[in-house]
Amino acid sequence: MPQTIDRSQWANRFVRNILLWMIPVAAVWLVLTPIYNPFLTKATENLVRLIEDPASTRLVEKETHHFIITRTDLPSRALSSVRVTDAHFMLILTGVLFLGVPGISLRRRLENL
């Protein structure tokens, strides 16, 4: 039978769990970022090419965390630079919030995540 706890106990455990999960989730994010950034850059370029005619937009990886938007049909090819990690940085918060919920098994929290 599930154990019932009052709201203040639940909130205290939730905050504690969030603080405990912050470092492991951030570490996993840091490890996966060099793999995820090129994938996200290429996937974004493919999506842009689906809707443009002719396909002249290119996303070129500049550094580990940036890509440059270029156009082959313009004289000034480099249009802008975008920090890729800004697009998925909030995954840390999402992971921490999903994993920090008390009263649910770890397996269930991972499934929900």
MDTraj code that builds the backbone (N, CA, C; nanometers):
import mdtraj as md
import numpy as np

residues = "MET PRO GLN THR ILE ASP ARG SER GLN TRP ALA ASN ARG PHE VAL ARG ASN ILE LEU LEU TRP MET ILE PRO VAL ALA ALA VAL TRP LEU VAL LEU THR PRO ILE TYR ASN PRO PHE LEU THR LYS ALA THR GLU ASN LEU VAL ARG LEU ILE GLU ASP PRO ALA SER THR ARG LEU VAL GLU LYS GLU THR HIS HIS PHE ILE ILE THR ARG THR ASP LEU PRO SER ARG ALA LEU SER SER VAL ARG VAL THR ASP ALA HIS PHE MET LEU ILE LEU THR GLY VAL LEU PHE LEU GLY VAL PRO GLY ILE SER LEU ARG ARG ARG LEU GLU ASN LEU".split()
xyz = np.array([
    [0.0852, -0.1177, 0.0000],
    [0.0000, 0.0000, 0.0000],
    [0.0898, 0.1241, 0.0000],
    [0.0628, 0.2210, -0.0891],
    [0.1476, 0.3408, -0.0945],
    [0.1411, 0.4207, 0.0349],
    [0.2541, 0.4735, 0.0692],
    [0.2643, 0.5552, 0.1886],
    [0.2176, 0.6970, 0.1569],
    [0.1338, 0.7539, 0.2425],
    [0.0867, 0.8899, 0.2213],
    [0.1723, 0.9864, 0.3016],
    [0.2097, 1.0966, 0.2391],
    [0.2868, 1.2003, 0.3069],
    [0.2169, 1.3329, 0.2841],
    [0.2363, 1.4242, 0.3776],
    [0.1712, 1.5543, 0.3609],
    [0.2474, 1.6400, 0.2600],
    [0.1874, 1.7493, 0.2232],
    [0.2449, 1.8346, 0.1172],
    [0.3815, 1.8910, 0.1540],
    [0.4006, 1.9313, 0.2759],
    [0.5290, 1.9907, 0.3133],
    [0.6401, 1.8860, 0.3088],
    [0.6107, 1.7638, 0.3513],
    [0.7110, 1.6571, 0.3413],
    [0.7436, 1.6288, 0.1955],
    [0.6401, 1.6245, 0.1116],
    [0.6606, 1.5971, -0.0294],
    [0.7457, 1.7072, -0.0924],
    [0.7135, 1.8316, -0.0617],
    [0.7881, 1.9450, -0.1169],
    [0.9332, 1.9422, -0.0706],
    [0.9567, 1.9105, 0.0560],
    [1.0938, 1.9024, 0.1071],
    [1.1722, 1.7922, 0.0363],
    [1.1107, 1.6773, 0.0172],
    [1.1770, 1.5671, -0.0527],
    [1.2013, 1.6019, -0.1995],
    [1.1067, 1.6725, -0.2601],
    [1.1213, 1.7122, -0.3996],
    [1.2403, 1.8061, -0.4172],
    [1.2514, 1.9053, -0.3317],
    [1.3644, 1.9992, -0.3387],
    [1.4952, 1.9262, -0.3135],
    [1.4969, 1.8380, -0.2148],
    [1.6180, 1.7601, -0.1866],
    [1.6571, 1.6757, -0.3073],
    [1.5595, 1.6090, -0.3674],
    [1.5873, 1.5245, -0.4840],
    [1.6378, 1.6064, -0.6028],
    [1.5800, 1.7242, -0.6222],
    [1.6262, 1.8115, -0.7309],
    [1.7730, 1.8475, -0.7111],
    [1.8074, 1.8829, -0.5897],
    [1.9469, 1.9190, -0.5617],
    [2.0399, 1.7990, -0.5791],
    [1.9934, 1.6797, -0.5425],
    [2.0760, 1.5604, -0.5571],
    [2.0926, 1.5179, -0.7035],
    [1.9908, 1.5393, -0.7852],
    [1.9963, 1.4977, -0.9245],
    [2.0647, 1.6005, -1.0142],
    [2.0854, 1.7216, -0.9669],
    [2.1392, 1.8279, -1.0517],
    [2.2755, 1.7916, -1.1115],
    [2.3679, 1.7455, -1.0305],
    [2.5032, 1.7169, -1.0792],
    [2.5064, 1.5955, -1.1723],
    [2.4408, 1.4826, -1.1396],
    [2.4448, 1.3706, -1.2346],
    [2.3802, 1.4037, -1.3697],
    [2.2695, 1.4756, -1.3686],
    [2.2034, 1.5102, -1.4947],
    [2.2905, 1.6064, -1.5754],
    [2.3500, 1.7039, -1.5106],
    [2.4388, 1.7976, -1.5808],
    [2.5609, 1.7243, -1.6370],
    [2.6130, 1.6266, -1.5628],
    [2.7282, 1.5504, -1.6113],
    [2.6916, 1.4696, -1.7366],
    [2.5752, 1.4062, -1.7354],
    [2.5307, 1.3311, -1.8533],
    [2.5117, 1.4262, -1.9713],
    [2.4536, 1.5432, -1.9459],
    [2.4346, 1.6421, -2.0526],
    [2.5683, 1.6855, -2.1113],
    [2.6672, 1.7097, -2.0244],
    [2.7996, 1.7509, -2.0723],
    [2.8670, 1.6420, -2.1551],
    [2.8476, 1.5166, -2.1172],
    [2.9074, 1.4059, -2.1910],
    [2.8398, 1.3894, -2.3276],
    [2.7070, 1.4058, -2.3331],
    [2.6328, 1.3828, -2.4568],
    [2.6304, 1.5032, -2.5509],
    [2.6620, 1.6211, -2.5011],
    [2.6571, 1.7418, -2.5840],
    [2.7448, 1.7336, -2.7088],
    [2.8703, 1.6875, -2.7026],
    [2.9508, 1.6795, -2.8254],
    [2.8931, 1.5832, -2.9299],
    [2.8127, 1.4890, -2.8876],
    [2.7476, 1.3965, -2.9808],
    [2.6182, 1.4576, -3.0334],
    [2.5452, 1.5242, -2.9464],
    [2.4134, 1.5766, -2.9815],
    [2.4213, 1.7018, -3.0690],
    [2.5213, 1.7861, -3.0479],
    [2.5324, 1.9097, -3.1263],
    [2.5447, 1.8857, -3.2768],
    [2.6347, 1.7971, -3.3243],
    [2.6404, 1.7728, -3.4693],
    [2.5105, 1.7112, -3.5227],
    [2.4501, 1.6233, -3.4435],
    [2.3225, 1.5647, -3.4848],
    [2.2162, 1.6730, -3.5002],
    [2.2068, 1.7610, -3.4023],
    [2.1070, 1.8675, -3.4063],
    [2.1335, 1.9647, -3.5216],
    [2.2593, 1.9943, -3.5482],
    [2.2952, 2.0822, -3.6603],
    [2.2523, 2.0207, -3.7929],
    [2.2845, 1.8941, -3.8140],
    [2.2497, 1.8271, -3.9396],
    [2.0978, 1.8113, -3.9534],
    [2.0302, 1.7770, -3.8445],
    [1.8844, 1.7613, -3.8498],
    [1.8166, 1.8944, -3.8810],
    [1.8670, 2.0030, -3.8258],
    [1.8111, 2.1351, -3.8538],
    [1.8328, 2.1730, -3.9998],
    [1.9516, 2.1458, -4.0502],
    [1.9787, 2.1747, -4.1911],
    [1.8850, 2.0948, -4.2821],
    [1.8635, 1.9690, -4.2503],
    [1.7725, 1.8861, -4.3306],
    [1.6293, 1.9392, -4.3258],
    [1.5851, 1.9855, -4.2092],
    [1.4501, 2.0424, -4.1988],
    [1.4362, 2.1701, -4.2812],
    [1.5385, 2.2546, -4.2767],
    [1.5348, 2.3783, -4.3544],
    [1.5301, 2.3464, -4.5032],
    [1.6059, 2.2473, -4.5445],
    [1.6096, 2.2112, -4.6868],
    [1.4771, 2.1531, -4.7362],
    [1.3967, 2.1000, -4.6460],
    [1.2657, 2.0487, -4.6864],
    [1.1728, 2.1587, -4.7365],
    [1.1876, 2.2790, -4.6814],
    [1.0927, 2.3855, -4.7137],
    [1.1500, 2.4935, -4.8047],
    [1.2779, 2.4858, -4.8411],
    [1.3332, 2.5895, -4.9278],
    [1.3609, 2.5357, -5.0680],
    [1.3469, 2.6258, -5.1647],
    [1.3724, 2.5895, -5.3037],
    [1.4362, 2.7089, -5.3735],
    [1.5563, 2.7053, -5.4165],
    [1.6503, 2.5939, -5.4159],
    [1.7158, 2.5791, -5.2782],
    [1.7656, 2.4619, -5.2526],
    [1.8288, 2.4323, -5.1232],
    [1.9661, 2.4985, -5.1179],
    [1.9713, 2.6176, -5.0618],
    [2.0979, 2.6915, -5.0602],
    [2.1458, 2.7257, -4.9192],
    [2.0695, 2.6917, -4.8181],
    [2.1107, 2.7176, -4.6803],
    [2.1957, 2.6023, -4.6298],
    [2.3066, 2.6373, -4.5684],
    [2.3955, 2.5375, -4.5092],
    [2.4196, 2.5762, -4.3635],
    [2.4251, 2.4766, -4.2795],
    [2.4622, 2.4979, -4.1406],
    [2.5975, 2.4300, -4.1206],
    [2.6989, 2.5101, -4.0956],
    [2.8358, 2.4607, -4.0846],
    [2.8786, 2.4690, -3.9393],
    [2.9259, 2.3566, -3.8870],
    [2.9713, 2.3549, -3.7485],
    [3.0998, 2.4362, -3.7362],
    [3.0959, 2.5386, -3.6505],
    [3.2102, 2.6292, -3.6336],
    [3.3014, 2.5785, -3.5237],
    [3.2437, 2.5506, -3.4105],
    [3.3155, 2.4995, -3.2939],
    [3.2295, 2.3882, -3.2361],
    [3.2656, 2.3447, -3.1186],
    [3.1873, 2.2395, -3.0545],
    [3.0455, 2.2854, -3.0250],
    [3.0277, 2.4106, -2.9898],
    [2.8971, 2.4575, -2.9441],
    [2.8295, 2.5581, -3.0377],
    [2.8860, 2.5851, -3.1543],
    [2.8302, 2.6841, -3.2461],
    [2.8175, 2.6283, -3.3873],
    [2.7226, 2.6814, -3.4616],
    [2.7211, 2.6593, -3.6053],
    [2.6931, 2.7912, -3.6747],
    [2.7386, 2.8008, -3.8003],
    [2.7211, 2.9216, -3.8798],
    [2.6171, 2.8926, -3.9865],
    [2.5245, 2.9859, -4.0040],
    [2.4248, 2.9751, -4.1092],
    [2.4823, 3.0444, -4.2321],
    [2.4934, 2.9710, -4.3409],
    [2.5463, 3.0266, -4.4660],
    [2.4460, 3.0045, -4.5782],
    [2.4566, 3.0881, -4.6811],
    [2.3737, 3.0750, -4.8012],
    [2.4668, 3.0731, -4.9212],
    [2.4475, 2.9773, -5.0083],
    [2.5331, 2.9679, -5.1264],
    [2.4918, 3.0654, -5.2353],
    [2.3742, 3.1236, -5.2248],
    [2.3266, 3.2153, -5.3292],
    [2.3457, 3.3622, -5.2943],
    [2.4099, 3.3926, -5.1843],
    [2.4346, 3.5310, -5.1443],
    [2.5838, 3.5606, -5.1474],
    [2.6203, 3.6866, -5.1815],
    [2.7632, 3.7210, -5.1855],
    [2.8297, 3.7099, -5.0479],
    [2.7615, 3.7573, -4.9453],
    [2.8131, 3.7431, -4.8101],
    [2.7571, 3.6122, -4.7556],
    [2.8368, 3.5089, -4.7631],
    [2.7864, 3.3748, -4.7337],
    [2.7485, 3.3549, -4.5875],
    [2.8269, 3.4013, -4.4931],
    [2.7977, 3.3809, -4.3513],
    [2.6914, 3.4799, -4.3052],
    [2.5791, 3.4284, -4.2621],
    [2.4691, 3.5141, -4.2181],
    [2.4670, 3.5341, -4.0676],
    [2.4853, 3.4248, -3.9950],
    [2.4733, 3.4338, -3.8505],
    [2.5416, 3.3145, -3.7860],
    [2.5709, 3.3300, -3.6586],
    [2.6257, 3.2206, -3.5793],
    [2.5269, 3.1911, -3.4666],
    [2.5038, 3.0649, -3.4420],
    [2.4073, 3.0237, -3.3401],
    [2.4760, 2.9292, -3.2426],
    [2.4496, 2.9489, -3.1160],
    [2.5021, 2.8582, -3.0142],
    [2.4036, 2.7416, -3.0007],
    [2.4472, 2.6238, -3.0369],
    [2.3600, 2.5061, -3.0398],
    [2.3163, 2.4646, -2.9002],
    [2.4052, 2.4751, -2.8044],
    [2.3706, 2.4301, -2.6694],
    [2.2577, 2.5123, -2.6078],
    [2.2354, 2.6335, -2.6565],
    [2.1224, 2.7121, -2.6072],
    [1.9891, 2.6469, -2.6414],
    [1.9873, 2.5669, -2.7479],
    [1.8635, 2.5008, -2.7895],
    [1.8282, 2.3829, -2.6996],
    [1.9275, 2.3204, -2.6379],
    [1.8968, 2.2022, -2.5576],
    [1.9482, 2.2094, -2.4135],
    [1.9899, 2.3264, -2.3701],
    [2.0363, 2.3428, -2.2321],
    [1.9262, 2.3115, -2.1311],
    [1.8017, 2.3414, -2.1677],
    [1.6904, 2.3202, -2.0742],
    [1.6613, 2.1720, -2.0497],
    [1.7276, 2.0836, -2.1229],
    [1.7126, 1.9408, -2.0949],
    [1.7648, 1.9056, -1.9558],
    [1.8586, 1.9842, -1.9051],
    [1.9073, 1.9621, -1.7686],
    [1.7930, 1.9820, -1.6703],
    [1.7236, 2.0945, -1.6812],
    [1.6114, 2.1222, -1.5916],
    [1.5013, 2.0183, -1.6081],
    [1.4718, 1.9817, -1.7315],
    [1.3685, 1.8812, -1.7559],
    [1.4051, 1.7490, -1.6900],
    [1.5283, 1.7052, -1.7081],
    [1.5722, 1.5799, -1.6473],
    [1.5668, 1.5837, -1.4966],
    [1.6119, 1.6939, -1.4388],
    [1.6111, 1.7072, -1.2926],
    [1.4681, 1.7052, -1.2383],
    [1.3774, 1.7742, -1.3050],
    [1.2392, 1.7774, -1.2579],
    [1.1718, 1.6405, -1.2700],
    [1.1976, 1.5698, -1.3773],
    [1.1395, 1.4361, -1.3925],
    [1.1964, 1.3387, -1.2901],
    [1.3269, 1.3439, -1.2685],
    [1.3910, 1.2490, -1.1781],
    [1.3749, 1.2856, -1.0311],
    [1.3394, 1.4092, -1.0015],
    [1.3296, 1.4532, -0.8634],
    [1.1966, 1.4256, -0.7954],
    [1.0973, 1.3769, -0.8676],
    [0.9650, 1.3550, -0.8086],
    [0.9722, 1.2429, -0.7059],
    [0.9376, 1.2711, -0.5806],
    [0.9426, 1.1674, -0.4781],
    [0.8194, 1.0765, -0.4829],
    [0.8339, 0.9589, -0.4231],
    [0.7213, 0.8666, -0.4114],
    [0.6974, 0.7812, -0.5342],
    [0.7856, 0.7890, -0.6333],
    [0.7742, 0.7095, -0.7546],
    [0.9055, 0.6336, -0.7710],
    [0.8983, 0.5099, -0.8166],
    [1.0202, 0.4309, -0.8331],
    [1.1116, 0.4941, -0.9383],
    [1.2399, 0.4680, -0.9240],
    [1.3373, 0.5228, -1.0191],
    [1.3084, 0.4735, -1.1607],
    [1.2700, 0.3491, -1.1721],
    [1.2384, 0.2954, -1.3047],
    [1.1241, 0.3733, -1.3693],
    [1.0214, 0.4019, -1.2936],
    [0.9065, 0.4759, -1.3461],
    [0.9467, 0.6193, -1.3846],
    [1.0312, 0.6824, -1.3018],
    [1.0770, 0.8179, -1.3332],
    [1.1588, 0.8196, -1.4615],
    [1.2441, 0.7199, -1.4811],
    [1.3235, 0.7108, -1.6037],
    [1.2341, 0.6843, -1.7242],
    [1.1319, 0.6015, -1.7069],
    [1.0367, 0.5772, -1.8154],
    [0.9636, 0.7061, -1.8527],
    [0.9225, 0.7831, -1.7533],
    [0.8537, 0.9088, -1.7791],
    [0.9445, 1.0096, -1.8480],
    [1.0711, 1.0085, -1.8103],
    [1.1671, 1.1003, -1.8721],
    [1.1828, 1.0685, -2.0187],
])
top = md.Topology()
chain = top.add_chain()
for i, resn in enumerate(residues, 1):
    res = top.add_residue(resn, chain, resSeq=i)
    for name in ("N", "CA", "C"):
        top.add_atom(name, md.element.get_by_symbol(name[0]), res)
traj = md.Trajectory(xyz[None], top)
